[in-house]
Amino acid sequence: MKILAIDDEEKILDVIKAYLEREGYSVFTETNGANAINAFKRLTPDLVILDLMLPGLSGEEICSKIRAVSKVPILMLTAKVGEDDKVYVFSIGADDYLTKPFSPRELTMRVKAILRRTKDDMALNDIFSFNDGDLVIDTRSYEVKKSGKIVNLTPNEYKLLTVMAQNPNKVFTRGELIEKVMGYDFEGFDRTIDAHIKNLRQKIEDDPKNPVYIKTVYGAGYKFGEENA
């Protein structure tokens, strides 16, 4: 599998490359943000490791540009440690977050976990249709359509939607959703799931403030609305 690592510190890229290639991954590196998008288009990687503070183009801008055209998993690797920073990068489509200084072994395990979840998503095999085809989830093609148009979801958003849609009216706590979507080893805070829910509603609801599909159960968590078709 191909991994694109984008960071302006070549020593960090050397460490990432050494550890991940030892696990059998093909690792490609880029130090300049302005060149990162071209590298992404040329390589079509299976996962992107992305620093936030880059010359040329910021990590946030790169994440948004990639997310506009691809569901590829994105792991943020950055010195920014604030809660607001983490919430923001999840809101623009990142799938995981690791702060510097970091353990190369932990990075390797996170990459494996993300790719394993992506593979599990692909293994699901069914089509779910709601409200006379208004929302269609095709797990065979890993595709979601809203009013007949393909919706571009991140891997975490897709996983979140499929987990809930396969269990309509079941109330999930934030902790349950984090474990099912991000894995039991996720070390962030449970409010992270709120950012993903907000993004998901923006993409699949006609009125995100009055959602039909992803409903808040106050004091408990979230549930998927009733299946009508």
MARZATI-36437 format. One record per residue: x, y, z of N, C-alpha, C in turn; residue in one letter; residue number from 0. Coordinates in Angstrom, 2 decimals, padded with zeros to 5 digits. Each point is the difference from the previous one (the first is absolute). Last residue first. Layout:
N
[[X,Y,Z],[X,Y,Z],[X,Y,Z],A,NUM] ...
***
This chain:
229
[[-037.85,003.22,003.60],[-000.04,-000.74,-001.26],[001.12,-001.01,-000.04],A,228] [[-000.77,002.95,003.71],[-001.31,000.07,-000.65],[-000.09,-000.82,-001.26],N,227] [[002.82,000.42,005.04],[000.12,-000.36,-001.40],[-001.39,-000.01,-000.62],E,226] [[001.65,003.03,004.33],[-000.70,-001.19,-000.46],[000.18,-000.21,-001.49],E,225] [[003.90,002.66,002.54],[-001.46,000.07,-000.07],[-000.61,-001.25,-000.60],G,224] [[004.63,000.17,002.89],[-000.42,000.18,-001.38],[-001.52,-000.07,-000.05],F,223] [[003.06,001.73,004.33],[-000.62,-001.15,-000.64],[-000.33,000.35,-001.44],K,222] [[003.19,001.71,004.79],[-000.60,000.21,-001.33],[-000.69,-001.29,-000.47],Y,221] [[001.02,001.85,005.18],[000.90,-000.10,-001.15],[-000.71,000.29,-001.29],G,220] [[-001.23,000.74,005.06],[000.39,-001.39,-000.31],[001.01,-000.06,-001.15],A,219] [[-002.22,004.00,001.77],[000.43,-000.70,001.20],[000.48,-001.41,-000.27],G,218] [[-003.02,001.90,-003.71],[000.60,000.84,001.03],[000.30,-000.80,001.28],Y,217] [[-000.11,-001.28,-005.15],[-000.80,-000.46,001.14],[000.63,000.65,001.23],V,216] [[000.05,001.10,-005.61],[000.61,000.08,001.33],[-000.98,-000.52,001.04],T,215] [[000.41,-001.39,-005.41],[-000.72,000.73,001.02],[000.75,-000.03,001.33],K,214] [[000.33,-000.84,-005.61],[000.86,-000.09,001.18],[-000.58,000.87,001.10],I,213] [[-002.69,-000.30,-003.91],[000.72,-001.27,000.09],[000.82,-000.14,001.29],Y,212] [[-002.60,003.92,-001.11],[-000.93,-001.12,-000.16],[000.71,-001.32,000.27],V,211] [[001.00,005.42,001.75],[000.38,-001.23,-000.74],[-001.09,-001.06,000.00],P,210] [[000.76,005.26,000.69],[-001.16,-000.84,000.29],[000.17,-001.34,-000.72],N,209] [[003.38,003.14,-000.38],[-000.46,000.40,001.33],[-001.25,-000.76,000.42],K,208] [[002.03,-000.61,-004.36],[000.84,-000.56,001.07],[-000.46,000.39,001.41],P,207] [[-002.63,-000.61,-004.67],[000.14,001.08,000.97],[000.80,-000.54,001.19],D,206] [[-000.29,-002.77,-003.66],[-000.50,001.18,-000.68],[000.14,001.24,000.89],D,205] [[003.39,-004.24,000.50],[-001.29,000.52,000.45],[-000.43,001.19,-000.87],E,204] [[004.24,-002.41,-000.43],[-001.11,-000.90,-000.33],[-001.37,000.53,000.41],I,203] [[004.40,002.35,000.56],[000.08,-000.68,-001.29],[-001.25,-000.80,-000.36],K,202] [[000.71,002.42,004.16],[000.13,000.98,-001.08],[-000.09,-000.66,-001.37],Q,201] [[000.11,-002.72,003.86],[-001.31,000.65,-000.19],[000.06,001.02,-001.13],R,200] [[004.02,-002.02,001.27],[-000.87,-000.96,-000.65],[-001.37,000.61,-000.28],L,199] [[003.13,002.46,002.53],[000.38,-000.06,-001.42],[-000.93,-000.91,-000.78],N,198] [[-000.61,000.21,004.66],[-000.32,001.30,-000.60],[000.31,-000.02,-001.50],K,197] [[001.26,-003.74,002.54],[-001.46,000.06,-000.16],[-000.40,001.30,-000.71],I,196] [[004.50,-000.50,001.21],[-000.34,-000.87,-001.13],[-001.50,000.02,-000.27],H,195] [[001.54,002.34,003.74],[000.50,000.66,-001.22],[-000.35,-000.82,-001.23],A,194] [[-000.95,-001.80,004.26],[-000.92,001.08,-000.34],[000.41,000.71,-001.29],D,193] [[002.70,-003.36,002.07],[-001.03,-000.56,-000.85],[-001.00,001.09,-000.42],I,192] [[003.48,000.91,003.09],[000.49,-000.05,-001.38],[-001.10,-000.47,-000.94],T,191] [[-000.32,000.09,004.81],[-000.68,001.06,-000.76],[000.52,000.08,-001.43],R,190] [[001.89,-002.98,003.33],[-001.20,-000.52,-000.65],[-000.77,001.07,-000.77],D,189] [[005.41,-000.03,000.45],[-001.12,000.20,000.91],[-001.30,-000.32,-000.73],F,188] [[004.93,-002.34,-001.05],[-000.56,001.34,000.03],[-001.15,000.08,000.97],G,187] [[002.76,-003.89,-001.42],[000.31,000.65,001.27],[-000.53,001.42,000.09],E,186] [[-000.79,-005.23,-002.52],[-000.05,001.45,-000.22],[000.15,000.71,001.34],F,185] [[-000.27,-004.85,-000.83],[001.26,000.61,000.41],[000.02,001.51,-000.23],D,184] [[-003.63,-003.02,-001.23],[000.07,000.11,001.45],[001.26,000.71,000.48],Y,183] [[-002.39,001.09,-004.82],[000.73,-001.08,000.66],[000.16,000.25,001.49],G,182] [[-002.46,002.55,-003.52],[001.42,000.34,000.08],[000.83,-001.08,000.69],M,181] [[-004.81,-000.49,-000.78],[000.49,000.75,-001.16],[001.51,000.17,000.02],V,180] [[-002.42,-002.26,003.53],[-000.35,-000.67,-001.26],[000.62,000.69,-001.22],K,179] [[000.63,001.85,004.38],[000.60,-001.34,-000.05],[-000.27,-000.68,-001.34],E,178] [[-002.02,004.18,000.82],[001.46,000.14,-000.16],[000.65,-001.36,-000.12],I,177] [[-004.60,000.12,000.92],[000.29,000.39,-001.39],[001.49,000.15,-000.23],L,176] [[-001.49,-000.91,004.36],[-000.24,-001.16,-000.87],[000.34,000.34,-001.45],E,175] [[000.25,003.48,003.17],[001.05,-000.98,000.21],[-000.17,-001.22,-000.90],G,174] [[-003.35,003.31,000.12],[001.18,000.48,-000.73],[001.15,-001.00,000.12],R,173] [[-004.80,-002.09,000.33],[000.72,001.03,000.75],[001.19,000.45,-000.84],T,172] [[-004.62,-002.00,-002.07],[001.42,-000.24,000.25],[000.54,001.12,000.88],F,171] [[-005.06,-002.34,-001.36],[000.72,001.16,000.54],[001.44,-000.41,000.31],V,170] [[-003.71,-001.92,-003.73],[000.85,-000.36,001.14],[000.76,001.25,000.45],K,169] [[-002.86,-000.03,-003.87],[-000.65,000.27,001.29],[000.79,-000.49,001.21],N,168] [[001.57,-002.11,-004.54],[-000.92,001.14,000.13],[-000.71,000.01,001.35],P,167] [[004.31,-002.23,-002.12],[-000.69,-000.21,001.28],[-000.99,001.15,000.24],N,166] [[002.79,-000.16,-003.82],[-000.25,-001.43,000.13],[-000.74,-000.34,001.29],Q,165] [[001.40,004.44,-000.89],[-001.07,-000.36,-000.94],[-000.33,-001.49,000.07],A,164] [[003.64,001.77,002.58],[-001.29,000.44,000.51],[-001.15,-000.44,-000.90],M,163] [[004.45,-001.02,-001.31],[-000.25,-000.62,001.32],[-001.40,000.37,000.50],V,162] [[001.53,002.07,-003.96],[-000.39,-001.39,-000.20],[-000.29,-000.71,001.32],T,161] [[001.54,004.52,000.12],[-001.31,-000.10,-000.64],[-000.44,-001.45,-000.15],L,160] [[004.33,000.86,001.65],[-001.00,000.48,000.95],[-001.41,-000.17,-000.57],L,159] [[003.64,-000.88,-002.83],[-000.14,-001.05,001.01],[-001.08,000.37,001.01],K,158] [[001.10,003.23,-003.20],[-000.65,-001.15,-000.64],[-000.25,-001.11,001.02],Y,157] [[002.44,003.72,001.40],[-001.41,000.37,-000.22],[-000.76,-001.16,-000.61],E,156] [[004.63,-000.52,000.53],[-000.67,000.00,001.30],[-001.48,000.37,-000.14],N,155] [[002.72,000.13,-003.92],[-000.16,-001.37,000.51],[-000.73,-000.05,001.34],P,154] [[-001.25,004.15,-002.95],[001.28,-000.51,000.49],[-000.21,-001.45,000.46],T,153] [[-003.14,002.13,-003.87],[000.17,-000.16,001.44],[001.42,-000.42,000.32],L,152] [[-003.33,002.08,-004.15],[001.40,-000.27,000.31],[000.20,-000.03,001.51],N,151] [[-004.35,-001.11,-003.36],[000.45,000.83,001.11],[001.43,-000.40,000.34],V,150] [[-003.38,-000.37,-004.64],[001.00,-000.60,000.88],[000.45,001.00,001.06],I,149] [[-004.96,000.08,-002.27],[001.36,000.49,-000.22],[000.96,-000.61,001.02],K,148] [[-004.86,-000.70,-000.13],[000.57,-000.48,-001.25],[001.43,000.44,-000.27],G,147] [[-002.41,001.09,004.06],[-000.80,000.49,-001.13],[000.64,-000.34,-001.33],S,146] [[003.25,-001.35,003.19],[-001.06,000.83,000.56],[-000.74,000.63,-001.18],K,145] [[003.65,-004.44,000.94],[-000.65,000.97,-000.87],[-001.11,000.72,000.76],K,144] [[004.87,-003.20,000.68],[-001.22,000.55,000.61],[-000.57,001.05,-000.96],V,143] [[003.74,-004.55,-000.01],[-000.52,001.23,-000.57],[-001.28,000.43,000.71],E,142] [[003.06,-004.11,-000.32],[000.53,000.98,000.96],[-000.49,001.41,-000.37],Y,141] [[-001.14,-004.31,-002.08],[000.84,000.95,-000.74],[000.58,001.08,000.90],S,140] [[-002.68,-003.38,001.86],[000.79,-000.77,-000.96],[000.95,000.92,-000.76],R,139] [[-003.21,001.59,003.18],[001.25,-000.43,000.61],[000.83,-000.89,-000.93],T,138] [[-003.81,003.97,-000.41],[000.39,-001.22,-000.71],[001.35,-000.44,000.53],D,137] [[-004.35,003.40,001.31],[001.34,-000.40,000.41],[000.30,-001.34,-000.65],I,136] [[-003.64,004.46,-000.56],[000.35,-001.38,-000.35],[001.45,-000.26,000.40],V,135] [[-004.48,003.71,000.49],[001.35,-000.32,000.47],[000.26,-001.47,-000.28],L,134] [[-003.89,001.68,-001.75],[000.63,001.30,000.26],[001.44,-000.18,000.45],D,133] [[-003.45,-003.46,-001.09],[001.24,000.19,-000.76],[000.65,001.35,000.20],G,132] [[-004.02,-001.32,002.34],[-000.24,-000.14,-001.45],[001.24,000.34,-000.83],D,131] [[000.43,-000.10,004.81],[-000.88,001.06,-000.50],[-000.10,000.00,-001.53],N,130] [[003.92,-002.96,001.27],[-000.88,000.65,000.96],[-000.81,001.10,-000.68],F,129] [[003.44,-004.76,-000.72],[-000.69,001.12,-000.64],[-001.03,000.57,000.97],S,128] [[004.70,-003.45,-000.48],[-001.03,000.52,000.88],[-000.61,001.23,-000.67],F,127] [[003.19,-004.70,-001.23],[-000.48,001.32,-000.41],[-001.13,000.41,000.93],I,126] [[004.66,-003.48,000.35],[-001.44,000.16,-000.05],[-000.33,001.40,-000.50],D,125] [[004.37,-002.56,002.07],[-000.57,-000.31,-001.30],[-001.51,000.11,000.02],N,124] [[005.33,000.97,002.54],[-001.44,000.00,000.16],[-000.67,-000.13,-001.35],L,123] [[004.73,000.51,000.47],[-000.49,-001.38,000.05],[-001.51,-000.07,000.18],A,122] [[002.56,004.10,-000.01],[-000.16,-000.52,-001.34],[-000.60,-001.40,-000.01],M,121] [[001.08,002.05,004.10],[-001.10,000.72,-000.63],[-000.29,-000.59,-001.38],D,120] [[003.72,-001.57,002.30],[-001.24,-000.56,000.55],[-001.20,000.68,-000.63],D,119] [[004.22,001.70,-001.07],[-000.20,-001.30,-000.64],[-001.30,-000.64,000.48],K,118] [[001.35,003.96,002.05],[-000.38,000.28,-001.39],[-000.30,-001.29,-000.74],T,117] [[001.72,-000.31,004.33],[-001.40,000.45,000.02],[-000.50,000.29,-001.41],R,116] [[004.52,-001.11,000.49],[-000.83,-001.17,000.31],[-001.47,000.39,000.01],R,115] [[003.20,003.38,-000.53],[-000.13,-000.78,-001.23],[-000.84,-001.26,000.22],L,114] [[000.94,002.72,003.74],[-000.81,000.76,-000.97],[-000.23,-000.83,-001.26],I,113] [[002.87,-001.80,003.28],[-001.39,000.01,000.46],[-000.90,000.72,-001.00],A,112] [[004.69,-000.03,-000.76],[-000.58,-001.34,-000.19],[-001.48,-000.01,000.37],K,111] [[002.37,003.94,000.85],[-000.14,-000.21,-001.45],[-000.64,-001.36,-000.28],V,110] [[001.10,000.94,004.43],[-001.16,000.79,-000.43],[-000.24,-000.16,-001.50],R,109] [[003.80,-002.02,001.88],[-001.22,-000.70,000.43],[-001.25,000.77,-000.43],M,108] [[004.21,001.97,-000.84],[-000.16,-001.21,-000.81],[-001.29,-000.72,000.36],T,107] [[001.24,003.71,002.60],[-000.42,000.42,-001.34],[-000.26,-001.22,-000.88],L,106] [[001.81,-000.78,004.21],[-001.42,000.36,000.09],[-000.52,000.44,-001.36],E,105] [[004.55,-000.91,000.28],[-000.75,-001.25,000.16],[-001.50,000.30,000.09],R,104] [[003.06,003.60,-000.14],[-000.14,-000.64,-001.31],[-000.79,-001.30,000.08],P,103] [[-000.63,004.21,003.32],[000.65,-001.31,000.00],[-000.18,-000.63,-001.39],S,102] [[000.19,005.46,001.07],[-000.84,-001.18,-000.07],[000.85,-001.27,000.05],F,101] [[-000.18,005.78,001.35],[000.76,-001.15,-000.51],[-000.83,-001.27,000.08],P,100] [[-002.88,002.57,-001.66],[001.46,-000.09,000.12],[000.42,000.50,001.39],K,99] [[-004.96,-002.29,-001.46],[000.78,001.21,000.26],[001.49,-000.32,000.10],T,98] [[-004.64,-002.01,-002.66],[001.11,-000.39,000.86],[000.90,001.21,000.18],L,97] [[-005.16,-001.75,-002.08],[000.83,001.12,000.38],[001.07,-000.50,000.95],Y,96] [[-004.15,-001.56,-004.04],[000.70,-000.27,001.26],[000.99,001.13,000.22],D,95] [[-003.04,000.21,-003.60],[-000.52,-001.23,000.58],[000.68,-000.36,001.32],D,94] [[-001.29,004.84,-003.01],[001.05,-000.92,000.46],[-000.63,-001.20,000.68],A,93] [[-002.45,003.95,-001.88],[000.10,-001.30,-000.66],[001.12,-000.91,000.40],G,92] [[-001.72,004.48,001.59],[000.29,000.16,-001.43],[000.33,-001.33,-000.67],I,91] [[-001.01,000.30,004.69],[-001.14,000.61,-000.69],[000.25,000.17,-001.49],S,90] [[003.38,-001.60,002.94],[-001.02,-001.03,-000.22],[-001.17,000.58,-000.79],F,89] [[003.34,002.95,001.24],[000.47,-000.88,-001.08],[-000.97,-001.17,-000.22],V,88] [[-001.00,003.12,003.49],[-000.05,000.62,-001.33],[000.44,-000.97,-001.09],Y,87] [[000.27,-001.26,004.56],[-001.40,000.04,-000.44],[-000.07,000.54,-001.43],V,86] [[004.20,000.05,002.07],[-000.44,-001.37,-000.32],[-001.43,000.00,-000.54],K,85] [[001.79,004.09,001.51],[000.71,-000.44,-001.21],[-000.49,-001.38,-000.43],D,84] [[-001.56,001.73,004.07],[-000.64,000.66,-001.14],[000.66,-000.41,-001.31],D,83] [[001.87,-001.51,004.05],[-001.24,-000.69,-000.29],[-000.70,000.61,-001.21],E,82] [[005.39,000.35,000.39],[-001.22,000.52,000.60],[-001.24,-000.76,-000.40],G,81] [[004.79,-000.48,-001.43],[-000.55,-000.94,000.98],[-001.32,000.47,000.61],V,80] [[003.90,000.38,-004.37],[-001.15,000.68,000.60],[-000.73,-000.97,000.93],K,79] [[003.68,-001.24,-002.80],[000.40,000.50,001.31],[-001.13,000.75,000.68],A,78] [[-000.63,-004.21,-003.68],[000.29,001.43,000.16],[000.42,000.35,001.42],T,77] [[-002.26,-003.59,-003.87],[001.16,-000.13,000.88],[000.54,001.40,000.21],L,76] [[-004.75,-002.76,-002.00],[000.73,001.24,000.25],[001.14,-000.26,001.00],M,75] [[-002.70,-003.19,-003.69],[000.48,000.06,001.38],[000.81,001.27,000.18],L,74] [[-003.90,-002.12,-003.64],[001.02,001.02,000.27],[000.32,000.00,001.49],I,73] [[-002.51,-003.34,-004.23],[000.22,000.34,001.41],[001.15,001.00,000.16],P,72] [[-003.14,-000.13,-004.44],[001.21,-000.62,000.54],[000.19,000.38,001.48],V,71] [[-003.49,001.15,-003.46],[-000.32,-000.49,001.34],[001.24,-000.59,000.68],K,70] [[-000.61,004.07,-004.08],[000.37,-001.36,000.40],[-000.43,-000.33,001.42],S,69] [[-000.40,004.34,-002.40],[000.04,-000.93,-001.13],[000.20,-001.46,000.42],V,68] [[-000.26,003.84,002.99],[-000.95,000.39,-001.03],[-000.07,-001.01,-001.14],A,67] [[003.14,-000.30,003.62],[-001.33,-000.47,000.38],[-001.05,000.35,-001.05],R,66] [[004.46,001.56,-000.47],[-000.06,-001.45,-000.20],[-001.42,-000.49,000.26],I,65] [[000.80,004.51,000.86],[000.09,-000.27,-001.44],[-000.08,-001.50,-000.30],K,64] [[000.13,001.43,004.52],[-001.26,000.39,-000.63],[000.00,-000.31,-001.49],S,63] [[003.99,-000.71,002.42],[-001.04,-000.94,000.44],[-001.32,000.31,-000.70],C,62] [[003.56,003.00,-000.64],[000.22,-001.26,-000.73],[-001.09,-001.01,000.34],I,61] [[000.03,004.03,002.37],[-000.42,000.22,-001.39],[000.16,-001.27,-000.83],E,60] [[001.51,-000.09,004.46],[-001.46,000.13,-000.03],[-000.51,000.17,-001.43],E,59] [[004.65,-000.04,000.79],[-000.58,-001.33,000.09],[-001.51,000.04,-000.04],G,58] [[002.61,004.01,-002.41],[-000.13,-000.58,001.34],[-000.60,-001.40,-000.05],S,57] [[003.21,002.43,-003.69],[-001.43,-000.24,000.22],[-000.14,-000.70,001.35],L,56] [[004.22,002.14,-001.15],[-000.71,-000.07,-001.28],[-001.49,-000.12,000.15],G,55] [[003.21,-001.88,003.87],[000.22,001.13,-000.90],[-000.82,-000.17,-001.28],P,54] [[-001.62,-002.00,004.85],[000.83,-000.30,-001.17],[000.26,001.27,-000.80],L,53] [[-002.49,-002.25,004.56],[000.77,001.22,-000.28],[001.02,-000.27,-001.09],M,52] [[-002.91,-003.53,001.42],[-000.85,001.17,-000.17],[000.78,001.24,-000.44],L,51] [[000.86,-005.46,-001.15],[000.35,001.04,000.98],[-000.90,001.21,-000.25],D,50] [[-000.93,-005.33,-001.39],[000.07,001.41,-000.37],[000.33,000.90,001.18],L,49] [[-000.60,-005.20,-002.60],[000.46,000.52,001.30],[000.36,001.46,-000.25],I,48] [[-003.29,-003.74,-002.78],[000.86,001.19,000.01],[000.33,000.35,001.45],V,47] [[-001.69,-004.61,-003.25],[-000.08,000.76,001.26],[000.96,001.19,-000.10],L,46] [[-000.62,-002.86,-003.68],[-001.06,-000.61,000.81],[-000.18,000.72,001.32],D,45] [[001.82,002.37,-004.80],[000.38,-000.85,001.15],[-001.22,-000.60,000.71],P,44] [[001.32,002.45,-004.64],[-001.25,-000.58,000.50],[000.27,-000.97,001.17],T,43] [[003.15,002.85,-002.87],[000.24,-001.27,000.69],[-001.28,-000.75,000.35],L,42] [[000.07,004.35,-002.24],[000.88,-000.89,-000.76],[000.08,-001.40,000.63],R,41] [[-002.44,003.52,002.11],[-000.67,-000.40,-001.25],[000.84,-001.01,-000.77],K,40] [[001.87,001.83,003.93],[-001.16,-000.82,000.33],[-000.68,-000.50,-001.28],F,39] [[003.53,003.05,-000.41],[000.50,-001.31,000.42],[-001.15,-000.95,000.30],A,38] [[-001.05,004.45,-000.96],[000.45,-000.70,-001.21],[000.52,-001.39,000.33],N,37] [[-001.16,002.72,003.60],[-001.20,-000.40,-000.74],[000.37,-000.74,-001.29],I,36] [[003.47,001.85,002.76],[-000.64,-001.17,000.58],[-001.21,-000.48,-000.81],A,35] [[003.11,003.94,-000.48],[000.17,-001.15,-000.91],[-000.82,-001.21,000.43],N,34] [[000.09,004.07,002.53],[-000.46,000.38,-001.34],[000.10,-001.16,-000.98],A,33] [[001.64,-000.34,004.52],[-001.45,-000.08,-000.12],[-000.52,000.28,-001.39],G,32] [[004.82,-002.19,001.29],[-000.60,001.30,-000.29],[-001.50,-000.13,-000.22],N,31] [[002.98,-003.74,000.85],[000.32,000.98,001.05],[-000.68,001.35,-000.21],T,30] [[-000.67,-005.66,-001.09],[-000.06,001.33,-000.61],[000.22,001.02,001.12],E,29] [[000.25,-005.87,-001.27],[000.09,001.17,000.87],[-000.04,001.29,-000.80],T,28] [[-001.38,-005.75,000.12],[000.46,001.11,-000.82],[-000.06,001.27,000.85],F,27] [[-000.10,-005.77,000.65],[-000.15,001.34,000.57],[000.64,001.04,-000.94],V,26] [[-002.11,-005.33,000.40],[000.80,000.84,-000.89],[-000.24,001.45,000.41],S,25] [[-000.37,-004.59,003.26],[-000.67,001.07,-000.75],[000.99,000.70,-000.93],Y,24] [[000.95,-003.62,003.28],[-000.41,-000.42,-001.34],[-000.72,001.07,-000.82],G,23] [[002.22,000.12,004.48],[-001.27,-000.74,000.09],[-000.56,-000.36,-001.37],E,22] [[003.95,002.57,000.46],[000.29,-001.24,000.71],[-001.25,-000.88,000.12],R,21] [[-000.34,004.34,-001.67],[000.51,-000.91,-001.04],[000.39,-001.34,000.61],E,20] [[-001.40,003.43,002.91],[-001.12,-000.54,-000.78],[000.46,-000.92,-001.12],L,19] [[003.25,002.15,002.86],[-000.89,-000.86,000.78],[-001.10,-000.62,-000.86],Y,18] [[003.07,003.10,-002.01],[000.71,-001.20,000.50],[-000.95,-000.96,000.71],A,17] [[-001.66,004.23,-001.48],[000.30,-000.89,-001.13],[000.64,-001.30,000.49],K,16] [[-000.73,003.42,003.13],[-001.28,-000.58,-000.45],[000.25,-001.03,-001.10],I,15] [[003.73,002.46,001.44],[-000.46,-000.94,001.05],[-001.29,-000.69,-000.44],V,14] [[001.69,003.38,-002.79],[000.90,-001.17,-000.03],[-000.44,-001.05,001.02],D,13] [[-002.24,004.15,-000.06],[-000.39,-000.83,-001.14],[000.88,-001.25,-000.10],L,12] [[001.12,003.18,003.21],[-001.25,-000.68,000.39],[-000.46,-000.91,-001.14],I,11] [[003.69,002.71,-000.81],[000.36,-001.05,000.98],[-001.24,-000.78,000.43],K,10] [[-000.45,003.79,-002.87],[000.45,-001.21,-000.70],[000.37,-001.12,000.97],E,9] [[-003.57,004.09,000.34],[001.20,-000.46,000.71],[000.44,-001.35,-000.60],E,8] [[-004.02,002.34,-001.32],[001.15,000.80,-000.43],[001.29,-000.40,000.71],D,7] [[-004.40,-003.08,-001.57],[000.54,000.70,001.17],[001.22,000.78,-000.46],D,6] [[-003.72,-004.04,-001.66],[000.29,001.39,-000.35],[000.42,000.74,001.26],I,5] [[-000.77,-005.30,-002.30],[000.29,000.75,001.22],[000.45,001.40,-000.39],A,4] [[-002.80,-004.47,-002.23],[000.64,001.27,-000.30],[000.17,000.76,001.31],L,3] [[-000.68,-005.46,-001.61],[-000.23,001.04,000.99],[000.77,001.25,-000.41],I,2] [[-001.95,-005.13,-002.13],[000.79,001.22,-000.13],[-000.40,001.04,001.06],K,1] [[000.08,-005.77,-000.30],[-000.85,001.20,000.00],[000.88,001.24,000.00],M,0] 
***
